[in-house]
């Protein structure tokens, strides 16, 4: 059976790798699984056929035979459970790696995403300029705590895991704001993630996908 | 070994059950595991001893022998993995139940939590009143999609699972705003969750904990 994921027909970031399909591509590259990508337009994303796969009308989705999943966290957890390479075998270490996945998605990503929401959905509002520093401060607070925990380690808990894959992916979304680079340990942590061959393949694949000429049809 | 979780010494909601220890208590009640609760004050939460358990200085944490976990999602996933009753045995159904856990935490909870952030951290700002309907609209969009997917089913995917436990817990946080009751199917879904004996025990335990007289010391 072939694993098929969905991605934006054209990512709003133009191929910076910040859309959530990149993290799924990365996970599949880490475990050495081939996959196909089905592009979804913004119109198709809200249509019944896609909503049947993803009730919130987003990307990515994951299809493998009869199984349909959505949510990048759930997809990467599934990949990490099916194939070796992304989760430790020791039970406690495994539970801690999974903890970092949830921390990335529920504690670190929401304030980072608020920056994009404030920019793209409230950028024209009279409060936009005055409010941005408040949001940035919330992101800084989280990153300061994360940096303190990481310390001088390479990864969050021993060997590289799905927890690091998710945290690096989430932190990448704070780089356009300039905030990431104010935390040298975290910037170096993200750079270590980006240097992995699997990440490089995933990044190149999404870039090619997002910059390919439109199909004639 | 005894399972020990942490909770607010006094929850800011005064015992409404919206703090994240309640969902962990609920999971432990569903699987029939006893547990102890260690209260943490707002001061202690940001001190080194607690930060060693929870790098973001929050509750709940989970301790069982040598294992220390944080993040309610990770804790509930761990409980559901260790003990029967919260995840299906069929592999695909299990992956879908886990998907709903991630959807609750990464897609549904963030906009709901924004309402509280706007109220408690930006309630004194000049834009507070004008901005609130924008945030509420984002919550409504998500809940409309979720309600469409749930339809007339009792639970999100077959039998009650950790995915429902998490989604109900997250939706409960939208009730004070009045938004939940605008979606009758979701309000009934939440009520089904609240009617479960395990939820009732968890709710009663957190209420007793949050309304007990302070310890003399």
Interface residues (C-beta under 8 A of the other chain):
Chain A: X51 X55 X56 X57 X58 X66 X67 X68 X69 X70 X71 X72 X73 X74 X77 X78 X81 X92 X95 X96 X98 X99 X101 X102 X103 X105 X106 X107 X109 X110 X113 X114 X121 X122 X125 X126 X127 X130 X131 X134 X142 X145 X146 X148 X149
Chain B: X51 X55 X56 X57 X58 X66 X67 X68 X69 X70 X71 X72 X73 X74 X77 X78 X81 X92 X95 X96 X98 X99 X101 X102 X103 X105 X106 X107 X109 X110 X113 X114 X121 X122 X125 X126 X127 X130 X131 X134 X142 X145 X146 X148 X149
